Amino acid sequence: MYHFKIDEMIVGDNRLSVEPSQITVLIGSNNVGKSRLLKEIRSRVLGGPNEVGTNAPLQPIMLNGISFNLPDSYDELEESYGLSKRVKRGRDGNYRIDAFCDTGIYVDKNVISRNDCRTAYFDDWKGGAVDCLFDKPVSESSLKQFLQFAGSMFVSFVGTDTRLLVSAGDQYLGSLDWGSNLLSATYRSDPCLTGLSEHIKRLFSKDAVLEIETMGGVVQPRVSDDFSDYRCASREDAGSNMDDYGPLSDEGDGLRGFVAVYIAALMDNRPIVLIDEPEAFLHPYQARELGKLIRQHCRENSQIVISTHSVHFLSGLLDASPGAPDSEDLSIIHLSRINDITSAEKLEPEDMLKVMASPLLRHSSIMDGLFAPSVTVVESEADELFFRLLFDKTVCGAETLFINVHSKDRIRDAVDFYQRANVACYAITDFDILNDWRKLQKLLQLFEVSEDEFRELPRQIKEEYQRRLDSEGETPEKETLRGCYKKETHKGLSDQTIDQIKRLRKESLSKRMLIIGSGELETTLEPLKPYSTNKSSWIEDALDEICNGENDLSQLQIVSDLKSLYGKPGF
């Protein structure tokens, strides 16, 4: 059987080819074009109608091309979508599709109205808008003509600007009326909101139905603890006491938004559903549960495209629970923008699930980095606190999210993950990364630092440290080899080795990786604050020094290093 769908989208200035899955998620930081892309998709499916408040269609910025799976014959349209039954003749005598897609609201004489983009035909709608689709090859003008007439039958849009207006109720419009809206269409198919009931009871301890009896011509969502009796009663008996139940508009924004998103995503039967920030107004647990619901209950042969800022909603989509589609039915597109150039990158769900499978990374904030303009990976909670505060105090005109991955071993995994997602990534590591060539080599490769020159450096450092220790003899205060990497890192090293370390640090800094030259974190404030083996005490004093101290922090080597680290384009 024929199904209307998007075959391909060309997204971003890098012209990424995207074949939408059953669920396609757009992620990224603010102002990278996620919401804009949804609106451009909507515009193309609707045949490029004029935008609200303008006399021109939405101009493409994010969407550089789109192609659809089109029917080969009128019979295919009729069999799959019952086209002839969906075309209604209104009171004005014109024929229109009995379907509605939200394209925005406008105020006319203090009355809020919705923009209706459907093309109307006075007589031969089939000959005027549909038959031209079967002249092969299909011209751009023929496709536009068809979509301007029938496009609203294929796409639904839920935006942040109009979502909460659903809770206030809306004019009830029948199939012969001019215009339509989401609540009217839902009332005609499922006024009792049967599918929604179970989930809002569990998440909000509330129940909801739609009714038109109390306000005459207005379809309004009503809320109660339980509408089971209402659903069993006859419509006349049920409607007689609806005044006893409060309107959805009196509830919190979370419940109001959840109801609108659920209706659009899981109760609307159109093949393409576009949702902007479904997690808005929801607590983290509710956002996660909404993600799980959408993935578990999305309809076969539908395409849901969602933009989100929520790591909790995204985690819900990724959660491997019974009944969820395979990972190939979920696409994740990361959008980024640097110097007005927008790039799109497809993330593999398997890569994200692999990260989430690591106990250390799963309980870090690594997923938050997908929604930041840039990230800086550090190895411990103390590093995160220290460098975030020092960064805010000393580095101007830059923005980054510090991500603590709880282990030096996990730094390379996090960097690899972010680079695959095209997230601008930095890393800060202690000097003892030079104690392990395998770990160092992986980071050098990820940051594209030439490794050949420094291949022998870890061995040289270890041998020179060992000679120093051997020469000092056995004393009660004798250092271990490991201790040499913690502080006074140049002690006992040859000038040639020290110069090579300086070259490595300089080249690494230029490629977004900072190796702390003085040792570990507790050496970075010397001479303002001496080294201490008591890390918890040191970090408390160090944070106080950064916030309240009167010393000039700009004289510190670590501050100079931070400014060099973030001195690349993009900041």
HELIX and SHEET records of a PDB file:
HELIX    1   1 LYS A   34  VAL A   45  1                                  12    
HELIX    2   2 TYR A   74  TYR A   81  1                                   8    
HELIX    3   3 LEU A   83  ARG A   86  1                                   4    
HELIX    4   4 TRP A  125  TRP A  125  1                                   1    
HELIX    5   5 LYS A  126  VAL A  130  3                                   5    
HELIX    6   6 ASP A  131  PHE A  134  5                                   4    
HELIX    7   7 GLU A  140  ALA A  150  1                                  11    
HELIX    8   8 GLY A  151  MET A  153  5                                   3    
HELIX    9   9 ARG A  163  ALA A  168  5                                   6    
HELIX   10  10 LEU A  182  SER A  189  1                                   8    
HELIX   11  11 THR A  194  PHE A  204  1                                  11    
HELIX   12  12 SER A  228  CYS A  232  1                                   5    
HELIX   13  13 ARG A  235  GLY A  239  1                                   5    
HELIX   14  14 MET A  242  ASP A  244  5                                   3    
HELIX   15  15 LEU A  248  ASP A  250  5                                   3    
HELIX   16  16 ASP A  253  TYR A  262  1                                  10    
HELIX   17  17 ILE A  263  MET A  267  3                                   5    
HELIX   18  18 PRO A  284  HIS A  297  1                                  14    
HELIX   19  19 VAL A  311  LEU A  318  1                                   8    
HELIX   20  20 SER A  327  ASP A  329  5                                   3    
HELIX   21  21 PRO A  349  ALA A  357  1                                   9    
HELIX   22  22 PRO A  359  ARG A  362  1                                   4    
HELIX   23  23 ILE A  366  PHE A  371  5                                   6    
HELIX   24  24 GLU A  381  THR A  394  1                                  14    
HELIX   25  25 LYS A  408  ARG A  410  5                                   3    
HELIX   26  26 ILE A  411  ARG A  420  1                                  10    
HELIX   27  27 PHE A  431  ASN A  435  5                                   5    
HELIX   28  28 TRP A  437  LEU A  446  1                                  10    
HELIX   29  29 ASP A  452  PHE A  454  5                                   3    
HELIX   30  30 LEU A  457  GLU A  472  1                                  16    
HELIX   31  31 ARG A  482  TYR A  485  5                                   4    
HELIX   32  32 ASP A  495  SER A  510  1                                  16    
HELIX   33  33 LEU A  521  THR A  523  5                                   3    
HELIX   34  34 LYS A  535  ASN A  548  1                                  14    
HELIX   35  35 LEU A  553  GLN A  555  5                                   3    
HELIX   36  36 GLN A  557  LEU A  565  1                                   9    
SHEET    1   A 3 LEU A  16  VAL A  18  0                                        
SHEET    2   A 3 LYS A   5  VAL A  11 -1                                        
SHEET    3   A 3 LEU A  63  ASN A  69 -1                                        
SHEET    1   B 6 VAL A 155  VAL A 158  0                                        
SHEET    2   B 6 ILE A 272  ASP A 276  1                                        
SHEET    3   B 6 GLN A 303  SER A 307  1                                        
SHEET    4   B 6 ILE A  23  ILE A  27  1                                        
SHEET    5   B 6 LEU A 330  ILE A 338  1                                        
SHEET    6   B 6 ILE A 341  LEU A 347 -1                                        
SHEET    1   C 2 VAL A  87  ARG A  89  0                                        
SHEET    2   C 2 TYR A  95  ILE A  97 -1                                        
SHEET    1   D 2 ILE A 105  ASP A 108  0                                        
SHEET    2   D 2 VAL A 111  ARG A 114 -1                                        
SHEET    1   E 3 ASP A 170  GLN A 171  0                                        
SHEET    2   E 3 VAL A 218  SER A 224 -1                                        
SHEET    3   E 3 ASP A 207  GLU A 211 -1                                        
SHEET    1   F 3 ASP A 170  GLN A 171  0                                        
SHEET    2   F 3 VAL A 218  SER A 224 -1                                        
SHEET    3   F 3 GLY A 246  PRO A 247 -1                                        
SHEET    1   G 4 LEU A 401  ASN A 404  0                                        
SHEET    2   G 4 SER A 374  VAL A 378  1                                        
SHEET    3   G 4 ALA A 424  THR A 429  1                                        
SHEET    4   G 4 MET A 513  ILE A 515  1                                        
END                                                                             
